[in-house]
């Protein structure tokens, strides 16, 4: 995959991992379009990027916003050839607490981390298929390999995204112009992960660096940090499974 001269849309690109990816790709000579739900945060993020960067306000967990953003890209940025599905939701979810609204939290996580990605990707796939070199990049998580009591429903939503990504990759396996990447960040030091001890995590720039290196090598599986150990154990078995 070429790493310069692309037009890249990044959901959740106004902060954290998304902004780090935007900075990395912008600096490498790509046109970057970032999305965010907060107008103020989006404006601040654009100030940190070069003048060529574009912001699109909207909440991709809302169907009407997904459709509007997709139409904006098709109309005003028809050269988009990479989409990075990064926007996410996560809650500490104590399943032993009957008053915890566990199902409500799980619904939000599943809608944002999984269903919305499927819908938005389906809206943009026809445009991507028109490009000479295109990619779909899904930001999943180390949590796809093993859940825990703190983030059980978040982990489940990311496991669903992981399974979908594998199926999407298989769907376009014979199309040399469209590749599907999956990035597995561990704990990352962002505002998003602050509630679960994100201050002890890796910097978001490390995720961006690993993704950039993977694009250069056409490495579609992108484990980062501690995820590399788990990925090295699990992926060889998966690759031997008929699909």
Secondary structure, DSSP 8 states (H G I E B T S, - for coil): --SSS-EEEETTTTSHHHHHHHHHHHHTT-EEEEEES-HHHHHHHHHHS-TT-EEEE--TTSHHHHHHHHHHHHHH-TT--EEEE---------TT-TTS-HHHHHHHHHIIIIIHHHHHHHHHHHHHTTSSSEEEEEE--GGGT---SSSHHHHHHHHHHHHHHHHHHHHTTT-TTEEEEEEE--SB-SSTTGGGTGGGSB-HHHHHHHHHHHHHHT--EEE-TTHHHHHHHHHHHHHHS--
